[in-house]
Amino acid sequence: MGYIRGFTDSRISLFICELLIAKNHRGLGLGKELLCYVHNLYPSTRLELLANSSSRSFYEALGFRAFYGFRKSSQE
C-alpha cells in the first residue's frame, strides 16, 4: 500500500527521503499515519522533506511549511 524512508541524527533532524502511497490507497490517511509514526519515534526532531508541486497541498494540510534550499548534481 505504501512506505516511508528516511534518516535521522535522532536529535535535530528527521529527513524523509520518500513517502509513497499506491494511487488506489491515497486519501485514506496512510501518508499522515506514516509521517506521525516516524516522527513519534523521534519527537524532538525537526521533520524535513522535499516534495513536488503535486503533493504540496497534502503537506500544507498537515502543517508543513515551504523552505528554501539548494540542489546540485555531480554532472552540473
Phi, psi and omega in degrees: 000322180178173177202164176228143180221135180195184175214159183212155170267001178069003181234316187245307187236143170236106185260120178271116179277321182212140169221110183234131176235132178303140184307321182284357177244005179286153180085005180258001180089007183292320178298314178299317181297318178295317178298315178297319180300308182290326179290328176293336175292329180225070190294339182269000181274159174274127181271121183232150177197162171254144182218155175272171185296333181286341179256003182304313183296327177299310182290322178296323178296336178268005177094006177286152175236149180290150174222162184265138179208182181228157179210143177208136175263168182292341180277350183269000000 
